[in-house]
Amino acid sequence: MGSMDREQQGRQVVAACQDPRTEELRGATAQLRRRLAAHRTEFPDRAVAEDELAAIGAMAREGAPDQGRLRRSLLLVAASLGSVSAFAAELARLRAAVELFGTGAGG
C-alpha cells in the first residue's frame, strides 16, 4: 500500500503545481524562509516564524490550504517578523499570496 500512498501524493503534487495560487504561495514561502535563514540576528519569535513558515509550506505542497489555518499562520509570521524591517518585502509577498485564496468572509 506504500506505492498507493506515493501515487496519491504524486497526484496531489501535480494538482498543486497546476494552481498558480499554490505556486505563488510556495514561492513566497520559500523566499521568506531563505531570507530568514540568511538573517543572522536573533530575535525572540524567530522559532515561531520558522515553524509557521514550515506549516504554510506544507499546506502549499498539499495543494488546497485551509483558509483559516493559512491566515492564522500568516498572522503569526507577521507578528513574529513584522518589527524586522529587513523582511518587509518578503512578508508583503507572502501576504499577497495568502490573499489569493480569498478573504474567508463567509466564516
C-alpha positions in Angstrom: 0.0 0.0 0.0 3.0 2.3 0.3 3.0 2.7 -3.5 -0.6 3.7 -3.4 0.2 6.4 -0.9 3.1 7.7 -3.0 0.9 7.6 -6.1 -1.8 9.7 -4.3 0.8 12.1 -3.1 2.2 12.4 -6.6 -1.3 13.3 -7.9 -1.7 15.9 -5.1 1.7 17.5 -6.0 0.8 17.6 -9.7 -2.6 19.2 -8.9 -0.9 21.7 -6.6 1.6 22.6 -9.3 -1.2 23.4 -11.7 -2.8 26.0 -9.5 -0.9 29.3 -9.9 -2.1 30.4 -6.4 -0.4 27.5 -4.9 2.7 28.1 -6.9 2.9 31.7 -5.7 2.3 30.6 -2.1 5.1 28.1 -2.4 7.4 30.6 -3.9 6.6 33.3 -1.4 7.1 30.9 1.5 10.4 29.6 0.2 11.7 33.2 -0.4 10.9 34.3 3.1 12.3 31.1 4.6 15.6 31.6 2.7 15.7 35.3 3.8 15.1 34.3 7.4 17.8 31.6 7.3 20.3 34.2 6.0 19.4 36.7 8.7 21.9 36.2 11.4 20.4 38.5 14.0 18.4 36.6 16.6 15.0 37.9 17.8 12.5 36.4 20.3 9.9 35.0 18.0 12.2 33.6 15.3 11.3 30.0 16.1 7.6 30.8 15.8 8.1 32.3 12.4 10.2 29.3 11.2 7.5 26.9 12.5 4.7 28.7 10.8 6.5 29.1 7.5 7.1 25.4 7.6 3.4 24.9 8.2 2.5 27.2 5.3 4.9 25.3 3.1 3.3 22.0 4.0 -0.1 23.4 3.2 1.1 24.7 -0.2 2.5 21.3 -1.0 -0.8 19.6 -0.2 -2.4 21.8 -2.8 -5.6 23.1 -1.1 -4.7 25.0 2.0 -7.4 25.6 4.7 -8.1 29.4 4.6 -8.4 29.7 8.3 -5.2 27.8 9.1 -3.4 29.7 6.4 -4.5 33.1 7.7 -3.6 32.1 11.3 -0.1 31.1 10.2 0.3 34.3 8.3 -0.8 36.3 11.3 1.8 34.5 13.5 4.5 35.1 10.9 3.6 38.7 10.6 3.6 39.2 14.4 6.9 37.4 14.7 8.7 39.3 11.8 6.7 42.5 11.5 9.1 44.5 13.6 12.1 43.4 11.5 12.2 45.8 8.5 14.6 43.5 6.6 11.7 41.2 5.9 9.1 43.7 4.7 9.2 42.8 1.0 9.1 39.1 1.6 6.3 39.4 4.1 4.3 41.5 1.7 4.7 38.9 -1.0 3.6 36.2 1.4 0.5 38.2 2.5 -0.4 38.7 -1.1 0.0 35.0 -1.9 -2.3 34.1 1.1 -4.9 36.7 -0.2 -5.1 34.8 -3.5 -7.0 32.1 -1.6 -9.8 34.5 -0.7 -10.9 36.5 2.3 -12.8 33.8 4.1 -15.6 36.4 4.7 -18.2 33.6 4.9 -17.0 32.5 8.3 
